[in-house]
Amino acid sequence: MSHPSEPSHAVTSRLAAYLVGARPEALPAAVREEAVRTFVNWVGCAVGGSRHEAVDAALEALGPFSGPPRASVLGRSERVDPLLASLLNGISSHVFDFDDTHLRTVIHPAGPVASALLAFAEHQPVRGEDFLHALVLGVEVECRIGNAVFPAHYDIGWHITGSAGVFGAAAAVGKLLELDATRMAWALGLAATQPVGLREMFGSMTKSFHPGRAAQNGMTAALLAARGYTSSEQALEAPRGWLNVLSASHDAREITEGLGEHYEISVNSYKPFACGIVIHPVIDACLQLRERERLDAGALRAVRLRVHPLVLELTGKTEPRSGLEGKFSVFHAAAVALIEGDGGERQFSDRAVLDPAVVALRSRVSASIDPGLQADAARVEIEFDDGRRLELHVEHAIGSKHRPMSNTDLERKFLGLGEDVLGQARSRRLLDACWSVEHVEDVAAIAAAART
């Protein structure tokens, strides 16, 4: 890892030059396919989260200040200006904590990038092929920058989805604006000076604000750069640039080595459960035990969890008070999975967190760290009132790189999120349009199909 004062050579300009020179036809078929999966998952999450009170509050607070209503708030009837739409769709796509995850850095890549891109596509016509290419490039930029500073940047308290995601949004919109290399470097510099996101906010509405603001800030950066708004052209690597100021250590080679040879979106993952990804192995184990044993959760004396060290650091809330806090409680997740047999958005609502049966079982859940477990593994032991004990070890949770969600899984998730908002028929049509995004003449049609 580089020492904070050690200079890195021309990282910002090299990244900008790559972005300007990248061409859609160079994308491997597998990369395009994963980009479509990423977009499908993002739209489903944004529509599903569109009626959350966080989106209501943001729209009520900021809607009166919106410019001309040219862009959609997915899953709603309101239209706002593209900058505000990028913020609101970023909030709705993340508020359930159901969105995609780049497992190496725990960045949620699509939120900042797709939220900015789709809002921009309602301002200026964008072909599907160009949209998908910009999505790949945006994810590439934010995840490579995240790779360069993880885990030190995350450990000191930055929510990396916001702090790195702004670069992805700036790069993606900058690509659609056809910025030259100098202006692309300016866009990255403007992004660098707008980091957002503190991990302290986890469990509150403000966590979902982070990808939304990253989208809005990134679009702002690209629009300003396009009009000649100057910035440092060494914003990432300079002694007082982003890498050195925001992280105790970094490896800038992660940003530029192998550009165009491999793509970070290829290792993107999708959540089967609507909560912090470190909890997923526990939920997976609890659901398997419930199904296998036909459990009566009321007959359980104790539930004992053995988990990866990050689980208690990130999701150690023993007494969550709201659905948003429940997403960061492994104790709630285990209890509600055993009682209700699912881990979707309904299991992380205020209703579920305050349910007396869930609260009672949650008080009988304990957790301990097992340093030998991988991040996608967990051990769950249940003890019955009669003293009988059962244990299950999940080596790789569903949704992990070893057990990825299939297209069928993603469709089921999308429709489950969309049907309460759009109805069954419209959700199906929207899903089909998302699968075909690469081939549409104007991506704004997909945004229109997602409005109520």
Beta strands, then each sheet from edge to edge (+ up, - down):
strand 1: 71-72
strand 2: 79-80
strand 3: 101-102
strand 4: 268-269
strand 5: 300-307
strand 6: 365-369
strand 7: 378-384
strand 8: 389-394
sheet 1: 1+ 2-
sheet 2: 3+ 4-
sheet 3: 6+ 5+ 7- 8+
end
